Amino acid sequence: MSVAKLSRPELLLLLLYSTGPKGQIAEPVTGKTRLMKLLFLLSKEANIDDYLSQKQEFVPFKYGPFDAEVYDDLEALKELKLIDESPGKEEPDSEADMDEPYDTETQYKLTPQGVTKAKELLQATPKDVLRRVTNVKSIFGKMPLVELLHYVYGKYEEYAKLSEANL
């Protein structure tokens, strides 16, 4: 029996549903930068692309590996009311915050409809895929962002060549 491949938005749903660093199901992911790096690590370290109907296409960019289609996927999920995206702060505390090179505040979490959809996806997803997603989220989701970036930039130098990060 062949298993249907996951779409990129479905992978995002599974990532947001999977157990996070606190050991809870459906822990939110905070920060666009962290979310992008988690998806990158799913591709590189968990070999998740084999299970996707369309591979992720990461390229070197200002803050390391980047795939612009992730933003399209997020927008599609928001329009379907499957995820919520909320800013961590109403306004920057200072002008320095406005110059912050990373988004460390935006929070991505499943809506109740998103949880229902993710549970449906789980039924058709191989256990190994969920294990890989959970491992990446729980291990790398608890790292401080600077440590996560050091890890990614150090291990995948070719994706850091355009980086403007001050690490």
BAVEXVO-511274 format. One line per 4 residues: number of its first residue (from 1); their letters; for each residue x, y, z of N, C-alpha, C. Coordinates in steps of 0.1 Angstrom, whole numbers, plus 2048, in hexadecimal, padded with zeros to 3 digits. Example, Ala and Ser with C-alpha at 12.3 -4.5 7.8 and 13.67 -1.06 7.14 Angstrom:
2
1 = as = 884:7C7:84E:87B:7D3:84E:884:7DF:84E; 880:7EA:847:889:7F5:847:881:800:84F
! end
This chain:
167
1 = msva = 808:7F4:800:800:800:800:809:80C:800; 807:815:7F6:80F:821:7F6:808:82C:7FE; 810:834:805:80B:83F:80D:80B:84C:805; 800:853:806:7FF:860:7FF:80A:869:804
5 = klsr = 810:871:7FC:81A:87A:801:813:887:807; 81A:88C:810:815:898:817:818:8A5:80E; 80F:8AE:80F:811:8BB:809:81A:8C3:812; 820:8CE:80D:828:8D6:816:81F:8DD:821
9 = pell = 813:8E2:81E:80B:8E7:829:807:8DC:834; 805:8CF:82F:803:8C5:838:80F:8C2:841; 81B:8C3:83C:827:8C2:844:827:8CC:84F; 823:8D9:84C:822:8E3:856:818:8E0:861
13 = llll = 80D:8DA:85D:802:8D6:866:808:8CC:870; 80F:8C2:86A:815:8B7:873:81F:8BD:87C; 827:8C6:877:832:8CC:87F:82B:8D4:88B; 821:8DB:888:81A:8E3:893:812:8DA:89C
17 = ystg = 80E:8CE:898:807:8C5:8A0:810:8BC:8A9; 81C:8B9:8A4:824:8B0:8AA:829:8B5:8B8; 82D:8AC:8C0:831:8AF:8CE:83E:8B8:8CD; 83E:8C2:8D5:849:8CC:8D5:852:8C9:8E1
21 = pkgq = 85B:8D3:8E3:865:8D2:8EE:85F:8D0:8FC; 853:8D5:8FE:84D:8D4:90C:846:8C6:90D; 846:8BE:903:83F:8B1:903:830:8B2:901; 82B:8BD:8FC:81D:8BE:8FA:81A:8BE:8EB
25 = iaep = 80E:8B8:8E8:80A:8B7:8DA:805:8C5:8D6; 808:8C9:8CA:804:8D5:8C3:80A:8E2:8CA; 816:8E0:8CF:81D:8EC:8D4:820:8F6:8C8; 81D:903:8CA:81F:90D:8C0:82E:90E:8BD
29 = vtgk = 832:913:8B1:83F:916:8AD:840:925:8AD; 84A:92A:8B4:84B:939:8B5:857:93E:8AD; 854:947:8A4:85E:94D:89B:85E:948:88D; 85E:950:883:85F:94C:875:86C:946:873
33 = trlm = 877:94B:879:884:946:877:885:938:87C; 880:935:888:880:928:88D:878:91E:885; 86C:922:881:863:91A:878:86B:916:86C; 871:91F:865:878:91D:859:884:913:85B
37 = kllf = 88B:914:866:896:90C:869:891:8FD:86D; 886:8FC:873:880:8EF:876:87C:8E8:869; 876:8EF:860:873:8E9:853:87F:8E5:84C; 88A:8ED:84C:896:8EA:846:89C:8DD:84C
41 = llsk = 89C:8DD:859:8A2:8D1:85F:89A:8C4:85D; 88D:8C6:85B:884:8BA:857:889:8B5:849; 88C:8BE:841:891:8BB:833:89F:8B4:834; 8A8:8BA:83B:8B6:8B6:83B:8B9:8AB:845
45 = eani = 8B4:8AB:850:8B7:8A1:85B:8AD:896:85C; 8A1:899:859:897:88E:85B:892:888:84D; 899:88D:842:896:888:835:887:888:832; 880:892:836:871:892:835:86D:894:827
49 = ddyl = 875:89A:81E:871:89D:810:86D:891:809; 872:885:80D:86E:879:806:85F:876:808; 859:87C:812:84B:87A:815:842:885:810; 848:88F:809:840:89B:804:83D:89A:7F6
53 = sqkq = 831:89F:7F2:82D:89F:7E4:835:8A9:7DC; 83A:8B4:7E3:843:8BE:7DD:84E:8C1:7E7; 85A:8BF:7E2:866:8C1:7EB:867:8D0:7EF; 86D:8D2:7FB:870:8DF:800:87C:8E4:7F8
57 = efvp = 87D:8F0:7F5:888:8F6:7ED:88F:901:7F5; 898:8FD:7FD:89F:907:805:8AB:90D:7FE; 8AD:91A:7FF:8B8:921:7F9:8BF:929:804; 8CB:92C:801:8D2:936:80B:8CB:943:80A
61 = fkyg = 8CA:94A:816:8C3:957:816:8C9:95F:821; 8C3:96A:824:8C8:973:82E:8CA:96D:83C; 8C1:964:840:8C2:95E:84D:8C3:94F:84C; 8CB:94A:843:8CD:93C:841:8C3:936:837
65 = pfda = 8C1:929:838:8B8:922:82F:8AA:928:82F; 8A5:929:823:898:930:821:890:92A:815; 883:928:817:87B:924:80C:86E:92D:80D; 86D:935:803:862:93F:802:855:939:802
69 = evyd = 854:92D:7FD:847:926:7FC:841:923:80A; 849:922:814:844:920:821:83A:92B:825; 83D:937:821:834:942:824:827:941:81D; 827:93C:810:81B:939:809:813:92E:810
73 = dlea = 81A:923:815:814:918:81C:80D:91E:829; 814:926:830:80E:92C:83C:802:934:839; 802:93C:82F:7F7:944:82B:7EB:93C:827; 7ED:931:820:7E2:928:81C:7DC:922:828
77 = lkel = 7E4:91D:832:7DF:917:83E:7D7:922:847; 7DC:92E:847:7D5:939:84E:7C7:93B:847; 7C7:93C:83A:7BA:93E:833:7B0:933:835; 7B5:927:837:7AD:91B:83A:7A9:91A:849
81 = klid = 7AE:924:850:7AC:925:85F:7B1:918:866; 7BC:913:861:7C2:907:868:7CD:90B:871; 7D3:917:86F:7DD:91C:878:7DB:92A:87C; 7E0:92E:887:7DF:93C:88B:7EE:941:88B
85 = espg = 7F0:94D:887:7FD:954:887:7FA:960:890; 802:961:89B:800:96D:8A3:80D:973:8A7; 80E:980:8A7:81A:987:8AB:81D:985:8BA; 829:984:8BE:82C:982:8CC:82B:98F:8D4
89 = keep = 82D:99A:8CD:82C:9A7:8D3:823:9B0:8CB; 81B:9B9:8D1:813:9C2:8CA:81B:9CC:8C2; 825:9D2:8C9:82E:9DC:8C3:83C:9D9:8C7; 846:9DD:8BF:854:9DB:8C3:856:9E3:8CF
93 = dsea = 85F:9DE:8D8:862:9E5:8E5:86B:9F1:8E2; 873:9F0:8D7:87C:9FB:8D4:87F:9FB:8C5; 886:A05:8C1:88A:A05:8B2:894:9F9:8B0; 89B:9F5:8BA:8A4:9EA:8B8:89D:9DD:8B4
97 = dmde = 891:9DB:8BA:889:9CF:8B7:885:9CF:8A8; 883:9DB:8A3:87E:9DC:895:88A:9D7:88B; 896:9D8:890:8A1:9D4:888:8A5:9C5:88A; 89E:9BF:893:8A1:9B1:896:8A0:9A9:889
101 = pydt = 8AB:9A2:886:8AC:99B:87A:8A4:98E:879; 8A0:989:884:898:97D:884:88A:980:88A; 880:978:885:873:979:88B:873:96E:896; 874:973:8A3:874:969:8AE:867:96A:8B6
105 = etqy = 85D:972:8B1:851:974:8B9:844:96E:8B3; 843:96D:8A6:837:968:8A0:834:95A:8A4; 828:957:8A8:825:94A:8AD:81C:943:8A3; 81F:937:8A0:817:92F:897:811:923:89F
109 = kltp = 803:922:89E:7FD:917:8A5:7F1:913:89E; 7ED:906:8A0:7E1:901:89A:7D4:906:8A0; 7CA:909:897:7BD:90C:89C:7B6:8FF:8A0; 7AA:8FF:8A6:7A3:8F2:8A9:7A1:8EA:89C
113 = qgvt = 79E:8F2:891:79C:8EB:884:7A9:8E5:87F; 7B4:8EC:882:7C1:8E7:87E:7C5:8DA:885; 7C1:8DA:892:7C4:8CE:89A:7BC:8C2:894; 7AF:8C4:891:7A7:8BA:88B:7AD:8B5:87E
117 = kake = 7B1:8BE:875:7B8:8BA:869:7C5:8B3:86B; 7CD:8B7:874:7DA:8B1:877:7D7:8A2:87C; 7CD:8A0:884:7CA:893:889:7C6:88A:87E; 7BE:88F:874:7BA:888:868:7C7:884:860
121 = llqa = 7D0:88D:85F:7DD:88B:858:7E5:87F:85E; 7E4:87F:86B:7EC:875:873:7E8:867:86F; 7DB:865:86C:7D6:858:869:7DC:853:85C; 7DF:85C:853:7E5:858:846:7F4:859:845
125 = tpkd = 7FA:85E:850:808:860:850:810:855:857; 81B:850:850:823:846:857:828:84A:864; 828:841:86E:82D:845:87B:83B:84A:87B; 843:845:872:851:849:871:852:858:86D
129 = vlrr = 849:85D:865:849:86B:861:845:874:86D; 83B:870:875:838:878:881:843:877:88B; 84A:86C:88C:855:86B:895:860:875:891; 863:875:884:86E:87E:87F:86A:88D:882
133 = vtnv = 85D:890:87F:859:89E:881:85A:8A2:890; 855:899:899:855:89B:8A7:863:89C:8AC; 86C:894:8A7:87A:895:8AC:880:8A3:8A8; 87E:8A7:89C:884:8B4:898:87E:8BF:8A1
137 = ksif = 871:8BF:8A2:86A:8CA:8AA:86E:8CA:8B9; 86F:8BE:8BF:872:8BE:8CD:881:8C1:8D0; 88A:8BC:8C7:898:8BF:8C9:89C:8CD:8C5; 899:8D1:8B9:89D:8DF:8B5:894:8EA:8B9
141 = gkmp = 887:8E6:8BD:87E:8F0:8C1:881:8F6:8CF; 889:8EF:8D7:88D:8F4:8E4:89A:8FB:8E4; 8A1:8FB:8D9:8AE:902:8D9:8AC:911:8D8; 8B4:919:8E0:8B3:927:8DD:8B6:92A:8CF
145 = lvel = 8AF:934:8C9:8B0:937:8BB:8BF:939:8B6; 8C7:940:8BE:8D5:942:8BA:8DC:934:8B9; 8D9:92B:8C2:8E0:91E:8C2:8DB:916:8B6; 8CE:917:8B3:8C8:910:8A7:8CF:916:89A
149 = lhyv = 8D0:923:899:8D7:929:88E:8E5:924:88D; 8EC:924:898:8FA:91F:898:8FB:911:893; 8F2:909:897:8F1:8FB:893:8EF:8FA:884; 8E5:901:87F:8E2:900:871:8ED:906:868
153 = ygky = 8F2:912:86C:8FD:918:864:90A:910:865; 90C:90A:870:919:902:871:918:8F5:869; 90D:8EE:869:90B:8E1:863:908:8E3:854; 901:8EE:850:8FD:8F0:842:903:8FD:83D
157 = eeya = 910:8FF:83D:916:90B:83A:912:911:82C; 90F:908:823:90B:90D:816:8FE:916:816; 8F6:914:821:8EA:91B:822:8EC:928:82A; 8F7:92A:830:8FA:936:838:902:940:830
161 = klse = 906:93D:824:90F:946:81C:90A:954:81A; 8FC:956:819:8F7:963:817:8F1:969:824; 8F4:963:82F:8EE:967:83C:8F3:974:841; 8EA:97C:846:8ED:989:84C:8ED:988:85B
165 = anl = 8EC:97C:860:8EB:97A:86E:8F8:97E:875; 8F7:983:881:902:987:889:903:97D:894; 909:971:891:90A:966:89B:918:966:8A1
! end
